[in-house]
Amino acid sequence: MPEYTAPLREIDFALRLAGLDQVSALPGKEDATLDLVTAVLEEAGKFGAGVLAPLNGPADTIGNKLEAGVVTTVPGFRDAYSQFVEGGWNSVSFDAEFGGQGLPLLVGTAVGEIWHSANMAFGLCPMLTGGAVELLSRQGSPEQKETYLPKLISGEWTGTMCLTEPSAGSDLSGVRSKAVPEGDHYLISGQKIFISWGEHDLAENIIHMVLARLPGAPEGTKGISLFLVPKFLPGGGRNDLICSSIEHKMGLHGSPTCVLSFGDGAGAVGWLIGQENRGLEYMFIMMNNARLNVGLEGIAVAERAFQAARDYARERIQGRNSKGQPAAIIEHADVKRMLVTMKAETEALRTLCYFAAARIDVADHHPDAEIAKQARALVDILIPLVKAGGTEAGMRVSDTAIQVFGGMGFIEETGVAQYFRDVRVTAIYEGTNGIQSLDLAGRKTQRDGGATIRALLSIMKVEAEALAPAEPALARAQLDAIAALDVAVGHIVAVGKDGQKLSALAVPYLRLFVLVAGGWMMVRQAQAALAPLEGDDPAFLQARLGIARVYGEQILVQSSGLLAIIAGGAQSVLSFDAATL
Ligand SMILES: Cc1cc2nc3c(=O)[nH]c(=O)nc-3n(C[C@H](O)[C@H](O)[C@H](O)COP(=O)(O)OP(=O)(O)OC[C@H]3O[C@@H](n4cnc5c(N)ncnc54)[C@H](O)[C@@H]3O)c2cc1C
């Protein structure tokens, strides 16, 4: 049995729901027809299943080795990465100007899901390179673009994001790394921690995107600048930076998480990107891209964990069925319940993530400025939902997969525990899910008094009402959840400037929003299943409808509990004296 099979039919269906037809109508994106995209995904599926997935187990058990500043990656990763670059997989959705294939981000996202499902540790490396490409494409000077973009796009070089320091985690105002001007460049010094793929042997060069402060820069986040610091300098020669250690982690062992020391000698040579003191603003370009992709990692691991649990449940015989015969555990309703809810959560979040990617394509490429602006506003709301929702789905689904396996789920040899250990970090990095919730509740809800979100809820409501005659139960659950979210928006706006109260309510608020946004996608799934296109397989559509019903009955109804938490105002939390804990 293969370790992982790319769910190509589900991915195609999600692309359709996410609006592939609108995206392929955008200028310059006309090549992204369903036929071409299907062909690309088939090849990606073969590469993911055949090359990357078999390395996932060794990534976990062998991990990376550090010796004298040199990181040796997991056996097989180097060869897989060469094949990845030769196959053009690094460049799928980058601009053609510097060698990219120019396909929409939507397609790159679907392809990325396959890499993360097959091998999340491997997939993280090109994901970070993608963020660096986006950053340089938007903010780099013509010379920086010329020098770095072609090789980052091809994948011959890789990129990193160097934000975190011992005193700067969620709060980057604590960044202490320094940058001192020296002729046409800067000398960078300081320590960065937790840098994913900060050092490795997969590529010829590593291009670090580093946050640091100039002499005399203002305190706080307004005094942070962004620098490009390559491992090897353009004229040749090693830059003054070294990997001093790699972390021992609960999962994701195939991705080296590095402590990087910049400028232990004369200073690491770096170049300013954009303008001084605007580094954090630029880094947010990369972080938005990364947040979407981290949500995607969660969804991808959920898919893989689901597949493992489903296959095990079909083979494991235990107990008896209703006819008194020995039963595969999938025949027991509780196990079936676990599997269908895993599937429902995965499909809802997959479509939501693809939908967000499609809106980014529209925001970036639509010729009508007003439509592009509306798409951008929607993306701003969707990003924290996809990041936190996708990663929580990844954790929940991989946790449930362990339960389906029973005792064997707790035994490392079956491999299912790895999914849970690997995916756990996704709720932490790229802004913890707590920080995502604060972003949603504060900047994205309170700032305009909830107006943008309420406009979105009206659209969702119309779609749910249209489904009501055919699928009353799902439509009812979605309408109730929308009504709950509408009330919750009122509570969040009413919190005003009480930061502690907002902090106590933000996570339940985000969770409620994720339920509703997932419900929106499931309403669309049900509608599409009820209106087949030529060539659709009726059994496949029936399954999609069944999954949408499961989402309504088993997941969406949790909205009332979340509203109760928000309406309660978290008084018990706020009034509790933390000193007595
Ligand atoms: C495996 C791994 C890979 C990583 N890769 C990278 C990388 O490539 N580049 C990089 O720069 N960083 C990377 N990181 C760092 C990561 O982004 C940080 O760990 C993360 O941003 C959280 O920061 P912290 O660990 O300092 O936690 P803290 O900021 O100390 O947070 C601890 C807890 O407090 C909460 N909290 C903090 N502040 C607030 C607040 N104001 N209000 C409410 N709650 C709050 C958080 O939500 C969290 O629950 C990586 C981390 C790991 C573990």
The ligand as a Gaussian input file, in Angstrom:
#p B3LYP/6-31G(d) Opt

LIG

0 1
 C       10.390000      24.573000      14.710000
 C       10.365000      26.067000      14.683000
 C       10.726000      26.729000      13.510000
 C       10.753000      28.127000      13.480000
 N       11.171000      28.775000      12.331000
 C       11.390000      30.126000      12.387000
 C       12.012000      30.798000      11.285000
 O       12.305000      30.211000      10.237000
 N       12.267000      32.129000      11.408000
 C       11.956000      32.828000      12.534000
 O       12.234000      34.025000      12.579000
 N       11.348000      32.226000      13.590000
 C       11.064000      30.890000      13.534000
 N       10.481000      30.256000      14.606000
 C       10.103000      31.048000      15.785000
 C        8.619000      31.217000      15.934000
 O        8.110000      32.058000      14.946000
 C        8.338000      31.712000      17.366000
 O        8.588000      30.616000      18.219000
 C        6.925000      32.225000      17.539000
 O        6.745000      33.431000      16.837000
 C        6.546000      32.461000      19.002000
 O        7.514000      33.201000      19.667000
 P        8.109000      32.665000      21.061000
 O        8.577000      31.259000      20.846000
 O        9.098000      33.645000      21.548000
 O        6.882000      32.588000      22.024000
 P        6.347000      33.785000      22.955000
 O        6.254000      35.033000      22.169000
 O        7.139000      33.786000      24.207000
 O        4.854000      33.284000      23.248000
 C        4.548000      32.324000      24.274000
 C        3.029000      32.306000      24.474000
 O        2.576000      33.608000      24.883000
 C        1.587000      34.096000      24.002000
 N        1.729000      35.540000      23.824000
 C        2.869000      36.232000      23.581000
 N        2.600000      37.534000      23.477000
 C        1.271000      37.695000      23.624000
 C        0.380000      38.809000      23.615000
 N        0.806000      40.044000      23.381000
 N       -0.939000      38.587000      23.843000
 C       -1.400000      37.349000      24.048000
 N       -0.598000      36.255000      24.063000
 C        0.715000      36.415000      23.862000
 C        1.801000      33.340000      22.701000
 O        0.630000      33.256000      21.908000
 C        2.253000      31.967000      23.215000
 O        1.138000      31.192000      23.528000
 C       10.384000      28.859000      14.630000
 C        9.993000      28.180000      15.798000
 C        9.999000      26.807000      15.830000
 C        9.611000      26.115000      17.112000

